[in-house]
């Protein structure tokens, strides 16, 4: 069995990321985050991109979709394709369903606070991508990755919240 983080007895088995502003764009530190995505996927954590991209047949949507189906992430959900955008609760519920997970088993990362709050409102762990280093450290704690599971006092912390 793969080891994942936990929160109040719920095992965290999903990582859902916004694309623009998190995985790409100024201050994204994309290489480090993509490496983290690969590491958690290697541990059996299901991954997805949830983007308010207009979808359709545009080049941006096609490029995002190519990241899915297990190539880089397990699922890519574009608001233009599903007819609902973040922070609508149904967008988060749909991506959790596509990952075959309960919302409480998922961590959601976005650069917009309103979207993080929307994810938290349906039961996901919300992580605000404001300072990339801090966001990666938070994910490391949640998913028990490397040295970052050690808290500020040097005590092993794990991922129980």
VENQUIHU-V518145 format. One record per backbone hydrogen bond with DSSP energy under -0.5 kcal/mol. CO is the residue of the C=O (numbers start at 1). NH is the residue of the N-H. If there is no record, write none. Layout:
# VENQUIHU-V518145
co:CO nh:NH
co:CO nh:NH
This chain:
# VENQUIHU-V518145
co:2 nh:4
co:5 nh:12
co:7 nh:10
co:9 nh:11
co:10 nh:7
co:11 nh:13
co:13 nh:46
co:14 nh:107
co:15 nh:48
co:16 nh:109
co:17 nh:50
co:19 nh:22
co:19 nh:23
co:19 nh:24
co:24 nh:21
co:25 nh:28
co:29 nh:32
co:29 nh:33
co:30 nh:34
co:31 nh:35
co:32 nh:36
co:33 nh:37
co:34 nh:38
co:35 nh:39
co:36 nh:40
co:37 nh:41
co:38 nh:42
co:39 nh:43
co:40 nh:43
co:40 nh:45
co:41 nh:44
co:46 nh:15
co:47 nh:74
co:47 nh:75
co:48 nh:17
co:49 nh:51
co:49 nh:77
co:51 nh:79
co:53 nh:80
co:55 nh:58
co:58 nh:62
co:59 nh:63
co:60 nh:64
co:61 nh:65
co:62 nh:66
co:64 nh:67
co:65 nh:68
co:67 nh:72
co:67 nh:73
co:68 nh:71
co:73 nh:70
co:73 nh:72
co:74 nh:69
co:75 nh:49
co:76 nh:78
co:77 nh:51
co:78 nh:81
co:78 nh:82
co:79 nh:83
co:79 nh:84
co:85 nh:88
co:88 nh:91
co:88 nh:92
co:89 nh:93
co:90 nh:94
co:91 nh:95
co:92 nh:96
co:93 nh:97
co:94 nh:98
co:95 nh:99
co:96 nh:101
co:97 nh:100
co:102 nh:105
co:103 nh:106
co:105 nh:13
co:105 nh:14
co:106 nh:125
co:107 nh:16
co:108 nh:127
co:109 nh:18
co:110 nh:129
co:111 nh:113
co:112 nh:115
co:112 nh:116
co:113 nh:117
co:114 nh:118
co:115 nh:119
co:116 nh:120
co:117 nh:121
co:118 nh:122
co:119 nh:122
co:119 nh:124
co:120 nh:123
co:124 nh:126
co:125 nh:108
co:127 nh:110
co:127 nh:129
co:128 nh:130
co:130 nh:132
co:131 nh:135
co:132 nh:136
co:133 nh:137
co:134 nh:138
co:135 nh:139
co:136 nh:140
co:137 nh:141
co:138 nh:142
co:139 nh:143
co:140 nh:145
co:141 nh:144
co:144 nh:146
co:145 nh:148
co:146 nh:149
co:147 nh:150
co:149 nh:157
co:149 nh:158
co:151 nh:154
co:155 nh:151
co:157 nh:160
co:159 nh:6
